């Protein structure tokens, strides 16, 4: 039977394909999703093709390696021989993925051969594949799901892998031909491995997610057991998005409360005697939850959109009374959504001040009160003295609670992620009496247990807090690092009230990497999705959950009340419309049917008088006698006589009533109020119309209502009203237009753009404001071509907007439409006269075209206008732009002067950024760091963080740079780039260059680390492998993004820029790089002759020529191009050290003075003279070997002297120069092992020698 037709072969191929697809998900910038699976398929069938040969497995391994080497050689020859950019870019991706692809090819090839030939491997292979599969899933970011957009897809992926492994096991050929027996035997091993894997994973995850959360299928939820850990890490993954009114943003969102206490387990979730179990899961349908009415409560709505959390887990404020699950729209990025109505506490201390202690049986059942005050004897023993010392005997209930809460919140305790390990084993005691630092759980435990010692019912609650600053239109991002623990205390009549004892003061020496801002992560894109599909949310049907009779009754009354509120206006109008006809009909009935003759006569007189007053325009205040006199009507006069008889005669007869009816009928016939009837009809018609209008609101009413809500920032009403208007009047463009303006104001540009395009499609193609807003949205989304197109349309409708023309010039600059921009701005200036913004636009365009004289002329015009009009802010901006021009043309002194003038005009971040960049050019790290710090305090963009990280790394402080780089990586919003002359890809290229430099230093420093035992050697090897992988990753990203920038400029026809960026992409391959370098040099040097020296350095780098390096060093500006001098010196020394050639001592000294970190960045050795004082000969030999391993090489007469002093109780290491000035001094106390002590000393010296001083 053919191998390829064996079912086991098919199942294992599927397993290999699934495993090979995982790296493509981790590295989407490097791999297409299908690339590695194709490599695996090719490898497997290649193995099947050659397996018929007599070659053994080792020979097949050599064959596969040779095949990969041959493919690499052929690709390299093609790329070197054919000078086509497209081939070069393909070669770039080929080289970047070659190593990983080769590993997959070779392993698939060899394992397939072993699978066919070796029966033992057939049985062992599934276990190996399972381990590899688990290891691939393990590195996911902070124990959360990143490989798949939805857990269901991850589950299906895992299921497919399990099925393929199971099939491979069942159909594997073996000697006994008992596949099911083999499967049954191996199943316990698989289960055991899975338990160990998940157990370890969950244990690590709790401490890595703030000590509160744990993963559930790569999603988060709170652990039912809360313990005190000695160290935790924070995870800023987005958990959910919560929509609630801004005034309730300070309320805490509770997941569960933990009422049980055990000194070993901590607080845990359990049933409370005499109390119903808490509701912790989201019901399947709308459900009304039981609650006992409490004082100080207000109904608050929360809509929760689940991102990375268990969708069945209920999160709500205080007392949830109704939960409504939503059915999500198709292809939703959310795992679920629901709405909660809560009775939230309006916490007013004055109201609670006189609250008494809870009484058994009255406020809480006896067993419930006992449970909530339960505490073990050991804990109570060490807490009692502390509590008694804090609480005066006269303190009431509220004072006791607040005193203990303030003791923790405002006292000597500090927030820390590293509380430390207790020597006694009691972490709580260690926190309260020794370290006095911990995270929120420590504070919550302490307050809750101290309250329980005083007999006050208390419990620990866990959930999330909201950050008001992170809100967008009352939508709040909730991240894993916002998980929180607090205390709930019972108050009679008020219920459970939340108290948060956690301090806001951070422990000394720690920084807490919170990331709660709206810009980070996928929050904005998910918010766009919510607004786009909000109307598609559907509520599930109401469940008749009779959890509590009072709950249902109150809900019914609530629904009835809401119904009455809605129909009362309609009923009122209806009653008004029916009242007059009803009264008239009643009168007619009484006149015709009543047996009260007196009443009949009086009614006839009344009706006749009213009718005559309508037709004759006689005042209704006249009496009937006056009406008879005015009208001279005998019927009226006769009726008047009957009226007088009815009023004053002792009795009236049936004849009198009959005569009155006849007279009234005669008057009605002769006095018909036709106009009045028409008026009544019109009134009735208008009332009916108003009723219909009320039932269906007009567009203007809806817009007015939305504008009112916008003015008071009630975003929920504004958005819902406008969405309602869109649904009722889908052809009215004002609704999407107004909605777009809301989104634009809140910087939700994707949603704003969508609404504006909707308004445009509905006929607003003549509205200038719409085109202006569209241009703005596209610009902030870095869609510059579209932005320019809409800016043109806006200016066609508003040609007098000079600021709009300046934006047009900026967009021409961003899109490389230099010629169009220059011509247009000149024509506008000729038409309207001088304008500073237009002059700056011209300066930008001429700078991009490398026309120095014109650029400077127009920048100077703009600066003069700003100074004459005393517009300091504009003057500062114009001077900053001119400083960029001066730096571009290597006039560094003038550039620095302009930055000083810019900052004198106005303190702006851009001025400090430019100064930091210039200081970094001359390697003045301390000054550069100071400038970037000032920019950081003013700047909302990541540019200051990027500058700080770059400065720290170039100065040798790689660990200190990590927080800044992490913050940059977490920020996904790129809208800030709209205001800067760069592109998103260019920014990402710079970021990855800095990351590459960081891992280069880390790797080289780790390889120099002196080790003294095997375990340390293993750790170092693993660390070096990790650093090498990161270095490969960031170097690859650096080149990929540079390639994209080059393609962007190539599309725009910017020859210099695209050649320069292609050179950065390929400068590791000299044969390719030289082509782009020579093209860029020819263009730039012709425009900027001062650039010649920098190209000399790059040319020397391509040619690896020591003499060319010397020429470049001599040509570079000794003050402003020290960064290039340091690079040239480093490359020069590296080249000579590699070939074991003599290096001038001056070169070493100059480099160590300019940039000590270059020795680690380029992996250079430092020549030193070694002087060991004290110690035995054996100890001296060990130290000498260690010095060599640490990257030093020992010579007799060096400019630097390393002195090691060995005494009985200490080791001292010092590095000095020829002038006996200390470069580095280290001191440690001796322990039991000289090897360990000397290793530590030398490693510390390496860390400090290669650092530049940054000051305090």
N, C-alpha and C positions, 0 to 999 in steps of 0.2 A: 504494500500500500504506500502511496506517496506520502511523504512527510507533511507537505503543505495541506493535505486533505484531512489530517488527523485533527479531531475536535480540540484536543489539548493544545495543539500548536496554534489554532485560531484564538483560543481564550488567552493564552499567554501573550500573543501579539497585541490583543486588545489591551491587556494590562500594561504592556510596554508603551503603547501609544498614549494611554492615560497618564502614566508617570512622566513621559517626555513632554506632555502638554503643560505640566505644572510650571517648569521654568519659563515658558513663554508667557505665562500669566504674571510671574514675578518681574519679568524684564520685557515689557511690551515695546520699549524704545529700541531694543536690540533684535528681537525676534518677531517675525510674523507668527500668528497662532498655529500655522500649519507646518512651519519649517522643521522643528525637531521631530514631530511625528513622521514626516517624510524621510528624514535621516534614519530614523529607527526602522521604518519599513524597508528602505534600501539596504540597510545593514543586515536585517534578518534574512531577506531573500538572497543577498550575496552569500551569506553563510550557508544557506541551503544549496546554493549553486556549487560551492567549492567543497562541500562536505564529502563528496564522493571521492575526493583525492585521498591519498594515503598520509597527508600531513597531520601531524599531531597538534594538540591544542597550543603548545608554546610556539610552534611554527606558524600556526594561524594567527596568533597574537602579533608576531613580527610582521606577518603579511598585512594585517590590518593597519599597523602603525606605518608601514612603508607606503600603503595606499594613501593614508591621510597626508603624509609628508609630500607625496607626489602631487596631490591635489593642491596643496599650499604652494608648492614651487611653481606649478603651472599658472596659478592665479597671479602670483607675484610677477612672473615674467610678462604675462599679458598686460598687467597694470603698468609695468615699467616701460614696456615697448610702445604701447598705444597711448599717446597723450590726449585722451578724451576725458573730459570731466565726468561724464556719466559712468564710464568704466572705473574711474578713480573712486567715486562714491560707492559703487557696488563693492569694490575691493575693500573699502573701509569697513563696511558692515561684515564682509566676509572675514576679515582679520579679527574683528571684535568678537564674533561668535565662533570662531574656528576652534578654540580650545574646548569649549563646552560641547560643541557638536562632535568633535573628535572623541571625547570621552564617551558620549552616548553611542557613537558609531562602533567604537572598539568594544565597549562592554556588551552591546547588543549582539555584535558579531561573535564574540567569544562565548557568551552565555548561550546563544542559539546552538553553536557547535557542541557545547557541553550538554545541552538539553537533548540533542539528538543522540549523542554517543554515551553519555554517562547517566545511568539510571539513578544513582544517588543524588546527582544534581537535580534531576527532575522532581524528586521529593523535597529537596531542600530549597529549591528556587522560590516557591511561593512565600515561604517565611522571609527570605531575603527581600523579596519585592514588597512585602507588607512593611518591613522595617524601613525600607527606602521611602515608601509612600508616607509613612508617619513622620519621618525626618523632614520630608519636603513640606508637610503641613505645619510642623513645629515652629519654624521661624516667623510665622505670621505676626504682624505688627501688634505687640502688646496683647497677645492672646485674643485677638479679635479677627473676624473674618474679613480678609482683604482680597482673596483670590476670586471670590464670587460676589456678585451684586446682591444675591439673596440666599438665605440659608437653604431654601428648597433646592436651588441649583447645586449647592454644595452637597446636599444630601443625595441628590440623584447621581452626582459625580462619584461620591464614595460608594453608593450602591452599585454603580456600574463596575467599579474596581473590585468590589467584593464578589460580584457575580463572575467576573472574569477569573479571579483567583480560584473561586470554588470550582468553576468549570475546568480549569487547568488541573486541579487536584483530582477531580472525579474521573477525568479521561486520560490521565497520565499513564503511559505504558510502563508496567513493572513486571517483575518476574512472577509474582503471585497472582497477578491480574485481579487484585481486590481493591479497586480504587475507593470504594465506600469505606472499607475498613481503614485504609490509610487516612481518609478524611476524618473519620471518627477519632482515630488516634491523635491526629494533629490538632483537632478542634480545641481540646483543653489548653494546648500551648498557645494557640491564637487568642483564646479568651483571657488567659493569664497575662499575655503580653499587652492586650488591650486594657485590662484593668490597671496594670502597672503604669502604662502610658497615660491614661486618663487621670489616674490618681495623682501622679507626679505633675501633670499639666495643671490640674485644678489647684493643687497645693501652691505651686509657683504663681499661679494667676492671682490668687487672693492678695498676696503681698505686692504684686506688680500692678494692682488696680486699686490702690488706696486702702487696702485692708478691709474693704466692705463688699466689693463685688467679686463674683466668680463667673466663669463662662458657662453657658449652656448651649452646646452646639455652636461654639464660636460667637455666641451672643452673651450679653451680660445679664445678670440678675443678682440680687443680694443674697448673701449666704444666710441660712437660717440660724447659724451660730456665729456670734461675734466675740472674737478674742483679741487680746492685746499682743501686737507683734513688735519685735525689737527694731524693725526697719521696714518701710514700705516705699513704693514708687507710685508716682501719679501717671495716669493714662488719660490723654486728652481726646480719645475717640468720641465722636458724636453718638450719644445714646438715643436721644429723642428730641423732638421739637414740641414745645408747649405754647399754646395760644391762650392767654388769659389777660384781663384788663391790667393796665400798668399800675393802678393803685393797689393791686394785690401781689405785686412782684416780690414783696418781702416775705410773703407766706412760704413756708416750707412744704415741699411735696413729699408726702410720706408714702413709702412702699409698704412697710410693715412695722409694727411695734413688737419689741422683744420684752416679754414680761417675766420670763423665767430666769433664775440666777443660780449659777453654780460656780464655786471658786475655781474649779478646774476647767469647765467649759466656757465660762463667761456668761453673757446674756444670750438667751435663745428663745425662739418662737415656740409657744406651747399654748394649750387651752387653759383658760383661767376659770377656776371654780365660780359658779354663780354668774357667769358672763358668757354671752354668745360668742362663738368663734368669729374672729375678724374676717372680713371679706378681702381676699388677696388676689382673686382672679377676675378677669373681665368676663362677664356673662355673654352668652351667645346672642341674646336679644336685649332690648331696652328693659332694664330692671330697676325697680324702686326698692331701696334698701331701708331697713328699719333704723330708726334713730329716736332718741329721746330728746325732745325740744330743750334747748339750753339757752341761757342768756348770752348776750354779747356775740351773737352769731349772725352772719350775713351770707346769703346765697351767692356763691361765686362759681362761674363757669370756667372749666378748663378743657381744652381740646388737646389731646396728646397724640402725636404722630411718631410711631415707633420706628427707629432707624436701626439700632444695634442693641436691642433689648428684647427680652422675652415678651412677645406680643400678648401673651395671656396674663402678664403681670399688671396688676392695677396700681397706678400711681395717682394720688389725689391729695388735696389739702384737707386736713382735719377730718370732719365727718362727711364722707360721701353719702348722698341720699338718692342719687340716681345715676346710673351708668348706661350710656348708649353706645354700643359698638357700631362702627361704620364698615360698610362694604367698600373696598378700595377700587380705584379705577384700574383699567388694564395696564399691564407693564409698569406697575407702580414700583418705585424704589423703596417704599416703606413696607415694613413687615406687618403693619396693622395701624389702626387709629380708632380712637373712641373719645366720647365726650363725657365729662363728669360734672355733676352739680354737687357742690359741697356746701355744708354749713360751716363756714370758716370763722375763726374767732377774730373779733375786733378787740385786740388785747389792750385794755385800758387799765393801767395799774391802779388808778384811783378807785375804780369800781371793785377791784379785787382786794383792796386794802383791809376791809373789815371782814373778810371771809373767815369763817370759823374752821376748826379742825373737823374733818369728816366724822360723822357719827355712825356707829355700827348699826346696820339695819335701816336707818333712815336715808343716808346718802349712798352707802355701799353695803351690800350684804357682808356678813361677818367673815365668811370664808374668802370673799373677794378682797376685802381690806387686808386680811391677814396675808394673802398671797402677794399683794403689791407692796407690802412692807417687809417681806421675807429677806433675811440676810444671814449668811453663815457666821458662826461665832468668831472664827479667825479674823475675818475682814472687819467685823464689828469691833473687835478688840483694839485694832490699831486706828480705826476711824473715830471711835467714841471720844478719846481725849481731844482730838483735833476739832471735832464738831462742838463739844462743850466749851472749848476755849473761844470759838468764834461766835456762838449764839448766846446772847444775854438771856437770863431766866425770864425776863419780862417780854420777850419777843413773841409777837403773835404769829399766826400761820403764814401770812404773806411775807412778813419781815424775815422769818426764818428762811424761806425759800430764796428771797432776793439776796440775803446776806451770803448764803452759800454760793449762789450763782455768781455774784460779784467777786467773791473770793477767788474763784477760778478765772473768770473772764477778765477782771481788771487787776489781778494780783501779780505775783512774781512768776507765773507760769507762762511758758512760751510754746508756740506752735512749732513742731518739728516732725520731719519725716524719719528721723533717726533717734528714737527715744533711748536706744541702747538696751543692753541686756542686764537684767537684775542679778546681782550676785546671790541673793537669797532665793531667787526663782519666782518672787512675787512682783510682777511687773507694775501692778497698781501701787503698791507701797513704794516701789522705786520711783515712780512718777511723782507721788505726792510729797515725798520726804527727801529724795536725793536729787534726781536729775531735773525735776520740775519742767520737763519738756515732753511733748507728745503730740499726737494728732487728735482729731476730733473724738475718736472712740475713747481715748484716755479721759478726756474732759467729761464726756457723757457718763462713763462708768462712775467716775468720782462723784459727780453731783447726784446721780441716781442713788448710789449706795449711801452717801452721807444723808440724803433725805430719808431714806429708809431707816437709818439709825434713830431718827427722831420720830418714827412712826408716821411719816408722811407718805402716802401712796404715790409711787413714781415708777416709771418704766422708760426704757430706752427706745427711741424711734429712729429708723434709718430711712433715708430717701435722698432727695436732692434739694439744693438751694438754687434760686434763680439770680442771675446777674442783670440788674436793670440796664447797665451800660451796653449789654450785648443785644438788646432787643431790636427787632426790625418790625415795625407796625404791630406791636404787641405779640410778636412771635419770638420765643426765647430758645436759643440753643442750649441743650442740657448735655454736658459732657461727663465722661467717667470721672474726671477729677473734681466734679461738683457733687459727687456722692458725699453724704454727710450723716453724722449721728448727733442726736440731741436728746433732750429729756422732756417727757410729758408728765405733768403733775396734775392730780385731780383736785378740783375745787367744787365744793357743794354748790349746786344750782348753775354752775358754769361749765362743768364737765372737765375734760382733759385740756390743759393749756400748755403750749410749747414754751420751753426755756432753752436757750442756746448758750452753754457756758464756755464754748471754745473761744479762746482769745484771738485777737487780730494781730498780735505782735509775734513776729517770726524769730526763732532762736538765732542767736548770734552765729555768724559764719554760714548761714544757710540761705538759699534762695529757693523760693517755691515756684516751679514753672507752670503757673496757671495759664490757661489759654481759653478765656471765656468770651473773647471778642467775636463779633459777628463775622469778621473777615475770614477767619480760619476755616480750614477743612471744607466739607461739601455743604455747609449750611445754606449758603446763598443759592446754590443750584437746586437744593431740595426745596427751598422756599419758593423759588420760581415754579417748581413742579406743583407745589400746593396751590399757588394762585392760579395756575393754568388749569388745574383739574378740580378746584374746590367745589364747583357746582355738581361734579360727578359723584361726590360723596353721598351715599345713601344710608339712612338709618335702618337698623333692623326693627322688627315689629316689637310692640310692647309686650313684656311678659307679665302675666298675672301672678306675680310672686308675692304670696301672702305671708311674708316673713313676720309681719307684725300688723295687727288689725288697724292700729292707729296710723301706721304708715300709709296703708291703702286709703283710709278715710281722708287723711290729710292730703294725699295726692289727688283724690277725687275732688275735694273741695278746691284744691289749687287749680285743677283743670277747669272746673266750673267757673271759678273766679276769672280765669284768663279768657274763657269764652264770653262771659258777660262784658268784660272790658272791651272785647272786640266788637260786640253787637250793640252796645248801648248807644253809640252815635247813630247807628242806622235806626234803632227803635225810636230814638228821640225825634228824628226827622219824620219817621212814619206817623208817630203820634201827632206831631204838629200838622201834618197834612190831613189827618183824619178828624181832628178835633172839631173844626168849624163845620164840615159836613154833618158830623154826628149831632152837634147842637141844633143845626137846622132841621134835620130829620126828626129829632126828638120833639121840637116845637110843633112840626106838622102832625105828628102822631097825637100829641096832647090836644091840639085844636080839633082834630077830627074824631077822636075816640073818647076823650075825657068826659066824665059825668059831673065834674065840678064846673058848673056853669059860670061861676065867678071867675075861675082860672081861665076858662076858654075865652071869655070876653077880654080879659086883661092881655092875654097872649096875642089875640087878634089885633088889639090896639098897638101893642109893642111891635109886632111884625110889620104892620102897615106903616107906622111912623118911621121905622128903619128903612123900609123900601122907598118911601117918599123922600127921605133925606138923601138917599143915594142918587135918585133921579133928578131932584130939584136943587141939589147942592145946598140943602138946608142943614143947619147945624143939628147934630144929634142931641144937643143939650136942650133943644126946644121941647116944650110940652106939646101934647097933641092939640090943645086948644090953639096954641100959637101956630102950629102947622096948618090947622083948619082955616085960621084967619088969613094966613099968607097964601094958601092955595085956592081959597074960595070954592073948595070942593064940597058939595052937600053930603057925599058919602062919608067923607072924613069927619064932617060936623056931626052926622048921625052916629058915627062910631064913637066920637068923643062923648056924646050924651050917654051911650051905653057904658062907656068906661067909668063915667062919674057914678052911674048907678051901681056898677060892680064894686066901686071903692067905698061908697057911703050908704047905699040902701041896705036894709036888714036882710033882704034875700033877692035872688035872681032866678028867673024861670027858664025853662027849656026854650021858650020862644025867644027870649032875649039872647040866649047863646046861639040859636039858629040864625037870628038876624045879624049877629056879629060875624058869624062865619060867612054869610052871604056878602056883607059889606067888605070884609077882608078879601074875598075872592074877586069882587068887583074892582077894588083898588089894585090888586095884583095884576088884573088884566090890563088896566089902563096905565099902569106905571111899571113897565118891564125894564129892568136895568141891564140892557144888552151889553153896554160897554163894560159894566161891572162884571158881567158873566165872562166876557172875554179876558178881562184883567185877571179874574180868578183862575181862568184856564191857563193863562200865561204863567201865573205864579205857580200853579200846580205843575206845569210843564218844566219850569226852571228848577223847581225843587226836585223833580224826578231826575233831571239831568245832573243836578248836583249830587244826588244820591248815587247815580251811575259813576260820576267822576270820582266820588269818594271810594266806590268799590274798586275802581281801576285808576290809580294815580296817574297824573299827567307827567310827561317827561320833565317839565319845568319844576314841578313839585319834587320829583325825585332828585333832580340836580340840586335844588335848593336845600333839601334835606342832607344831601351828601356834602355840600359846601359847609353847612353848619357843623356837621360832624368833623370835617377836616379842620375847621378853625379851632375846635376844642381838642383836636388830636384824638378823637374817638374813632380809631382806624377800623375797628370791627364793623361799626355801623356804616361808616363811609364806604368801605369795600363791599359790604353786603348790599347796600342800597344801590350802588353803581352796578353791581352784578345783576341785581334784580332788574334795573333799567335796561341792561343789555339783553336780558331774557324777554322782557315785555316789548321792547322797541329795538329789535335787532338791526334795524336800518338807520338808527340814530347814532352818528359817529361821536356825539358829545360824551357818551358814557365811556367807551374805551379810551377816549382822549383824556378825560379827567382821571380815570383809573391809571393811565400811563404816567400822568404827572405825579401822582402819589408815589408810584414805584420809583420813578426817576429821582424824586426828592430823597427817598430812603436808599438810593444807590442800588436798587434791585434792577439792574439794567436789562437783563434778559426779559423779564416780565414787562418792563416798561416798553422795550422795543416791540414786543409782540402786540401790546395794546395799541401803540402808535401805528403800527402797520395795519391793524384792524381798522382803525379810524381812517387811515388813508384809503383803504379799499372801499370804504363806505361813502366816499365822495368828498373828503376834506383835502383834495389835491390843490386847492387854492389858498390854503391856510399857511401863512409864513411860520407861525409858532410851531406848527406840527413838524415842518421840515427842520426847523432849528433843533427841536427836541430829538428828532430822529438822528440828526448828525451827531448830537451830543452822546446819545446812547451807543451808536455804532463806534464812536471814538473811544468811549470808556471801555468798550468791549474789544478794543484794539482791532476793529474792522475798519481800517483807515480808508480804504478805497470807497467803501459804501458811505462812510462819514463824509468824505469829500464830495461825493455825488449829491448827497442831500444838502450839504452846505451850499453847493452851487444853486440848487433849486430854491433854497431859502433866500439867497441873495438876489435871485431874479425877482422875488416878490418884495424884498426889503433892501434895495440897493443903497440906501443911505446909512445903513448900520456899519460904521467904520470898525467897530470891534468885531463884528461878524466877518469883515474882510481880513482882519488880522488872524482870526481863527482859520479862515480859508488859506492864508499863507502858511500857517503852522501845519495844516493837513497836507499841503503841497510838499512841505519839507519832510513830513513823515512818510509820504508815499513816493518820494523821489521825483515828483513832478516839478523840478526846479525851474525850468524855462517858463512853464505856464504861470507859476507863482510869481516870478520876478516881473513878467510882463503885466500881469493883472494888477499887482500892487503899485507899480509905477503909474499905470493909467488911473487908478483910484486916487493916488497922491496928486496927480496932475489935475484931477477934477475937484477934489475937496480940500487940497492944501495939506500942510504938515500935520503929522499925527505920530506920536511916539510908538504906539503899538505897531503901526504899519512899517515904521522904520526898523523896528526890531525884527519884524517878519522878514524884511529884505535882508537884514544882517544874517539871520539864520540861513536863508536860502543861499546867499553868497558864500557863507562859511561852508555849507555842504558842497558847493561848487569849487571850493578852494580858491576863491577870489578875495585875497586878504584885504587889499586896499578898499574895495567897495564895501566889504562886510564891516570893516572898522569905521568907515565913513558914516554908514547909516546907524550903527550902534552909537556912535558919538552924537549924531543928531538927536537920537532918542533920549540919550542921557541929558543933553542940554535942555530939551523940552521939559523933562521931568524936574530938573533943577530950577528952571525958570518958574514953573508952576508950583514948586515946593511939594511935589508928590514923591515923598521919600520912599514909599513902598515900591512904586513903579521904578524909581531910580535904582533901587537896590536890585530889582529883577534885571534891569537893562545892564547894569554893571556886571552882574553874574554871567549874563550871556556873553558879554565882551571878554570876560576872563576865559571862557571856554574857547573863544576864537584865539586868544593869545597862547593858550596852552597847545591848541592844535598846531599852531605855527611855531612852536618851540620858543616863544617869548615868555619864559617862565617868570622872570622878574616882573614884567608888566601884568601878567596874569595874577600874580600874588597881590600886587598893588590894587588891582581891580576888586579882588575879594575883600581886601581891607576896606576899601571905599564902599563896597556893597553892604558890608556889615555895619559900617558907620551910619549908613543911610537907614537901615532897618535890620534888626537881628533875625535873620532867616536861616533855616536849616541848610538851604542850598549853598549859602556862602561858606558855612562851616564844612560842608561836604567837599567843596572844591579845595578849601585850605587843607583838609585832611588828605585829599588825593595828592596835592602838591608836596606836602610834607612827607608823604610815603614815597614819593619819587626820590627824595634825597635821604631816605632812610632815617629820618628824625622820628623814631617810633613814639617817643614820649609826647612830643608835640602833636603828632598825627592822632594818637589815641585821645588826647585831650580835645582836639577839634571834633573828632567823630563822636565823642561823648556829648559835647554840646549840641551837635546835630541830632543825636539820638533823643535828647530831651525835648526837641522841637519838632521832630520829624515823625509823620505818620506812615511813611513808606519804609520798606525794608532796606533802603540804601545805606542808612547809618549803621544798621546791624551788620550789613555786608562789609562796610568799611572797618568796623570794629573787629570783626572776625579776621579779616585779611591782615590788619595790623598786628593782632595778637599772634597769628600764625607766623608771619614774617619775622616777628620778634622772638619766636620760640615758645610761646605760651599756648600750646595746642589744646590742653584740657580746658583752659579758660575760654577758648573760642567756641567750644561746643554748644553752650546755651544759646548763643547768638545764631549759630547756624541752624540749630533745631527750630528756633522761632521762625526763621526764614522759610525753612522747608515746610512747616505747618501752615504757612500762609499761602493760600491758593489764589487769592484775589489779585488780579493783575491790572485793575482799572487805573491804578496810580501811574502806570507807564504812559497813559495818554498825555500826561503833562511833562514828560521827559523825552529827550532825544535818543531813545533806545528802543529796543523791541523786546518782547517777552523772551524770545529765544536767546537774545544777546545777554539778558539778565541771567537766565538759567545757565548759560555757558560760563559766565563769571562765577556764579555760585558753585558750580561743579569744579571749576579750576581751583577754587579755594579749598573745597573738600578734598580734591586730589592732593594738593600740597599738604594738607593736614595729615592724611593717611600715609603720605610718603615719609613725613617726619616720624610719625608713630611707628611705622614699620622699621625704618632704619634705626631708630632709637631702641626699639625692642630687640633687634638683632644684635645690638652692642651690649645688651644687658648681661652683666656677669652673674652666673648662676653657680650654686654650690651643692645642689642635690638633684636627683633624678626627677622628682615631682615638679620642681621648678622648671626643669628643662622641658618637660611635657607641656606644662602650661604655656611656656614661652613659644614652643612650636605651634601650639594651637592658636595663640594670639597672633603670631606672625602670619599664619595661614589666613586668619580672619582679616587682618589688615591688608594683606595682599589682595584678597577678594574685593574688599571695599575700594582699594586703589584701582583695580581693574575696572570696577563698576563706574566710579566717578571719572576716570580718565576716558572711558568710552562715552559717557554722557557729555563730557566736555567737547569731544570731537563731533558727536552727533549734532549737538546744538550749534556749534560753529558752522557745520555744514549747512544747517537750515538757515542761519543768518546769511551765509554766502549766497545761497539760492535766492533769498529775499532780495538782496542787493543786485544779483544777476538779473532778476526779473525786472528791476527798476532801471537797469542800465548803468549802475554805479560801478564802473570798471575797477577803480582802486579798491573800493570796499570789498567787493566780492573776491578779488584776488587775495587781499589781505586775510580775509576770513578762511578762504580755502587753504592758504598757507598755514594758518593756525591749526586747521584740521589735519593736514598731512605733514607737519614738520617733524614727525617721527620717522618719516620715510624720505630721506634726502633726495632720492632720484625724482620723486613726485613733487616734493616740496619746493625744489629749486625753480621749477617752472613758474609756479605762482609767485614766489618771492621775487624773481627777476621782473615779472610784469608789474607787480605792485611798486617795486623800487623805481622803475622807469617813470611811472606816473607821478608818484609822490615826491621824489627828489626834484623833478622838474618844477613842481609847484612849491615845494618846501625844501630848499637845499640843506637846512639844518638837520633833516632826517637822515642824511647820509651815514652818520656814525652808527645809528641804531641798525641800519641795514648791513653795515660792516660786521656787527656782532652776529646778526642772523646768518649772514653768508659764512662766517667762520664756523658757526654751529653746523650748517649743512655740510661744509667741507671737512670739518673736524681738523682744522689747521691751526696749530699753536701760534704761528707767526701772525696769522690773521686775527686771532684773539688779542694779541699784543697791540696790533694796529687799532683795533676797535676800542680797547681800553684807553689808549692814548687820545683817541678822537672824541670820546664821549665827554659831555659836560661834567666837570668834576664836582659841581654842586647839585645840579638839578637832574642828573642822570646817574646818580649813584646806584639806583636799583639795577640799571643795565650794567654798570661796572661790576656790581656784585655778581650778577648772572654770568658775565663774561669771565671774571676771575674764577668762579666756581667751575664753569665748564673747562676752562684752561687747566686748572689744578687737577680736575678729575681725569682729563685726557693724559696729563703727564704721569699721574699716579698709576693709571691703568697700564701705561707702557714702561713703568719703573724708570722714568727720566727725572733728572734733577729739577727741583722746583726752587725758584728764588725765594728766600726767606721773606722778602718784602711783600711778595704776593700773599703769603699766608697771613702775615701781620695785618696787611690792609684788609683782607677779607674778614678776619676775626674782629677787627675794629668796626667795619661797616655793617656786617650782618652775620653774627655768630651762628644763627640758625641755618645758614647755607651749608655748614658742614654736615648737618643732618639731612637737609633737603636734597643734597647732591651726594650724600654718603661719602664724604671726604674724611681722610685721616688727618689728625693734627700731630705734627712732629713736636715732641717735648723731650726735655732732659729730665731724668728721673732721679730723685734723691730720697732714699728710704733711710730713716733714722730710727734705730732700735729694732728689736725683733730678732728672731733666729734666722739662720740662712734659709731654712725651709720656708719660713713665713715670707721672707724677702722674695724668694723665687715665685711663690704663689701670687704675691702682689704684682710682681713684674709681668707674669703671664696674664693676670687680670687686666692690667693697664693696657696691654696689647689687644686683648679681646674687646675692650671698651672703645676701640676706634682710635687709639693713640699709637704712634710708632716712635720708638725711643731712639734718639740720636744724642751725640755728645754735646754739641754746641747748638742749642736751639734757642729761639727767641722766647720760648716759654718753658718754665721749670715747674714740674709737679713734685711737691715735697710731701711724703707720707711719714708721719711721726707715730711710732708705736710705743705705747706705754702699757703698764699693767692694767690700768682701768679705763683707757680711752684710746681712740684712734682719731688723728687729725690729718686732713688732707687739704693742701693749698696749691693753687696754681698762680704763679706770678710771671710777669714779663721781665725783660732785661733791666728795666728800671726799678725792679723789685716792687712794682705796684700789683696788688692782689687782683686777680681776675675772678677767683672763686675760692671760698674757704668753707670747709665742712668739718663738723665735729660730732662724734657719736661716742656713747659709753659702751665699753666692751661687755659682751655677754659670754656665753660658754664656748662659742666657736669663732675663731679668727676668720675662717672662710666666710661665714655668714656676715660678720661685722665688716670685713673688708669689701665684700661684694656690695653691701648696702652703701658704704662710704663712696666707692667708685661710681656706682650708679647715680648717687645723688650729685656727685661732681659733674658727671656727664649732663644731667638735667640742667645744672646751673651755668656751666661754662658756655653753653650754646644758647644763652638767652641774652637779649638786649635789655638794659634797664628801662622800666616804664614809670618809675617813681612810685609814690604811695598810692 
